[in-house]
Amino acid sequence: MHFASDNAGPVPAQVIEALSRANTGHVPSYGADAVTQGVADRLRDLFEAPDAAVYLVPTGTAANVLSLACLCPPWATVFCAPVAHIHEDECNAPEFYTGGAKLTLVGDDDRMTPETLRTAIRGEGTRGVHGPARGPVSITQLTERGNVYSLDELRALTAVAHEFGLPVHLDGARFSNACVKLGATPAEMSWKAGVDVCVFGGTKNGLMGVEAVLVFDPDKARDFEHRRKRGAHLFSKHRYLAAQMEAYLEGDLWRDLATRANSRCDQLVQGLKGAGVELVNDTWANIAFFRAPLAAHKALQAQGAVYALWGGTEGLADTDMVTGRLVCDWSLAPEDVSAFLEALRGAL
């Protein structure tokens, strides 16, 4: 009953096999190998973006901050939600890699709205050299609270950004899960929705460790390779990154893995509703937040359920309501979810 994180799950056999095939002989380094070049072409095809610049990096943090550094000078600000990963979980890496750009938090929820974004943008860029310049808008899809922006919501946000001449970055650590949830193509959820730079996440969806960055306007990618090297994120044995992504793209494995994770979350949500507990997020792909008495959480975890409690429990009574986060990865079986739901009903 492991629901702590989709970072904690195993790697599919197809990826291990691809790494084994790549582990033969000598090939050019630093991304000059044939597998890397082929993967870049396949990603351009998948995203229907023949002119896109494509880069592979080992972590989601690297993908986000290197992208933002290409879009945001040190004297500007990045607009993002208060619970965006770049704000809460990346140890000031965006500020570091941009050379000092700040983050401007938009609204008070995990999903920005056109109204809150427009207000935040208007609030900056009004003090000349005494305040930060307006910089890129960063959207997290799906959000850190498990919600999914609809395509209309994405288009509305990017329209506001472009109204002010600002580029849009999409943090797509769980891009595949959101894409499957919406029944959208990668193109529809990226450049066709107004996104300028997109992260196509792999690590949270079964890969050992690789993310793809697609810059749809190559002019915005001029500095990426230098920043990647200077930031120590250019692998010399780059073929091992590319081999993972090659397996991920083969036969749409990325979509299959995300579909499995989302299906388990759908099963989980229906069970949570049936058990009478409160579901916190109103949309979901592979993450569900629920509220239950602290005593129920303790009972669940005593039976082997592994998941995070949100907000801390220090000083709380067993009767106090506490939020739990359940993350489904591709490897969860239906019986794993059923076992959790049975334990939950007993704990309640």
Secondary structure in CASP SS format (residue, H / E / C, confidence):
PFRMAT SS
TARGET T0000
AUTHOR 0000-0000-0000
METHOD secondary structure of the structure
MODEL  1
M C 1.00
H E 1.00
F C 1.00
A C 1.00
S C 1.00
D C 1.00
N C 1.00
A C 1.00
G C 1.00
P C 1.00
V C 1.00
P C 1.00
A H 1.00
Q H 1.00
V H 1.00
I H 1.00
E H 1.00
A H 1.00
L H 1.00
S H 1.00
R H 1.00
A H 1.00
N C 1.00
T C 1.00
G C 1.00
H C 1.00
V C 1.00
P C 1.00
S C 1.00
Y C 1.00
G C 1.00
A C 1.00
D C 1.00
A H 1.00
V H 1.00
T H 1.00
Q H 1.00
G H 1.00
V H 1.00
A H 1.00
D H 1.00
R H 1.00
L H 1.00
R H 1.00
D H 1.00
L H 1.00
F C 1.00
E C 1.00
A C 1.00
P C 1.00
D C 1.00
A C 1.00
A E 1.00
V E 1.00
Y E 1.00
L E 1.00
V E 1.00
P C 1.00
T C 1.00
G H 1.00
T H 1.00
A H 1.00
A H 1.00
N H 1.00
V H 1.00
L H 1.00
S H 1.00
L H 1.00
A H 1.00
C H 1.00
L H 1.00
C C 1.00
P C 1.00
P C 1.00
W C 1.00
A E 1.00
T E 1.00
V E 1.00
F E 1.00
C E 1.00
A C 1.00
P C 1.00
V C 1.00
A C 1.00
H H 1.00
I H 1.00
H H 1.00
E H 1.00
D C 1.00
E C 1.00
C C 1.00
N C 1.00
A H 1.00
P H 1.00
E H 1.00
F H 1.00
Y H 1.00
T H 1.00
G C 1.00
G C 1.00
A C 1.00
K E 1.00
L E 1.00
T E 1.00
L E 1.00
V C 1.00
G C 1.00
D C 1.00
D C 1.00
D C 1.00
R C 1.00
M C 1.00
T C 1.00
P H 1.00
E H 1.00
T H 1.00
L H 1.00
R H 1.00
T H 1.00
A H 1.00
I H 1.00
R H 1.00
G H 1.00
E C 1.00
G C 1.00
T C 1.00
R C 1.00
G H 1.00
V H 1.00
H H 1.00
G C 1.00
P C 1.00
A E 1.00
R E 1.00
G E 1.00
P E 1.00
V E 1.00
S E 1.00
I E 1.00
T E 1.00
Q C 1.00
L C 1.00
T C 1.00
E C 1.00
R C 1.00
G C 1.00
N C 1.00
V C 1.00
Y C 1.00
S C 1.00
L H 1.00
D H 1.00
E H 1.00
L H 1.00
R H 1.00
A H 1.00
L H 1.00
T H 1.00
A H 1.00
V H 1.00
A H 1.00
H H 1.00
E H 1.00
F C 1.00
G C 1.00
L C 1.00
P C 1.00
V E 1.00
H E 1.00
L E 1.00
D E 1.00
G C 1.00
A C 1.00
R C 1.00
F H 1.00
S H 1.00
N H 1.00
A H 1.00
C H 1.00
V H 1.00
K H 1.00
L H 1.00
G C 1.00
A C 1.00
T C 1.00
P C 1.00
A C 1.00
E C 1.00
M C 1.00
S C 1.00
W H 1.00
K H 1.00
A H 1.00
G C 1.00
V C 1.00
D C 1.00
V E 1.00
C E 1.00
V E 1.00
F E 1.00
G C 1.00
G C 1.00
T H 1.00
K H 1.00
N H 1.00
G C 1.00
L C 1.00
M C 1.00
G C 1.00
V C 1.00
E E 1.00
A E 1.00
V E 1.00
L E 1.00
V E 1.00
F C 1.00
D C 1.00
P H 1.00
D H 1.00
K H 1.00
A H 1.00
R C 1.00
D C 1.00
F H 1.00
E H 1.00
H H 1.00
R H 1.00
R H 1.00
K H 1.00
R H 1.00
G C 1.00
A C 1.00
H C 1.00
L C 1.00
F C 1.00
S C 1.00
K C 1.00
H C 1.00
R H 1.00
Y H 1.00
L H 1.00
A H 1.00
A H 1.00
Q H 1.00
M H 1.00
E H 1.00
A H 1.00
Y H 1.00
L H 1.00
E H 1.00
G H 1.00
D H 1.00
L H 1.00
W H 1.00
R H 1.00
D H 1.00
L H 1.00
A H 1.00
T H 1.00
R H 1.00
A H 1.00
N H 1.00
S H 1.00
R H 1.00
C H 1.00
D H 1.00
Q H 1.00
L H 1.00
V H 1.00
Q H 1.00
G H 1.00
L H 1.00
K H 1.00
G H 1.00
A C 1.00
G C 1.00
V C 1.00
E E 1.00
L E 1.00
V C 1.00
N C 1.00
D C 1.00
T C 1.00
W C 1.00
A C 1.00
N C 1.00
I E 1.00
A E 1.00
F E 1.00
F E 1.00
R E 1.00
A E 1.00
P E 1.00
L H 1.00
A H 1.00
A H 1.00
H H 1.00
K H 1.00
A H 1.00
L H 1.00
Q H 1.00
A H 1.00
Q C 1.00
G C 1.00
A C 1.00
V E 1.00
Y C 1.00
A E 1.00
L E 1.00
W E 1.00
G C 1.00
G C 1.00
T C 1.00
E C 1.00
G C 1.00
L C 1.00
A C 1.00
D C 1.00
T C 1.00
D C 1.00
M E 1.00
V E 1.00
T E 1.00
G E 1.00
R E 1.00
L E 1.00
V E 1.00
C C 1.00
D C 1.00
W C 1.00
S C 1.00
L C 1.00
A C 1.00
P H 1.00
E H 1.00
D H 1.00
V H 1.00
S H 1.00
A H 1.00
F H 1.00
L H 1.00
E H 1.00
A H 1.00
L H 1.00
R H 1.00
G H 1.00
A H 1.00
L C 1.00
END
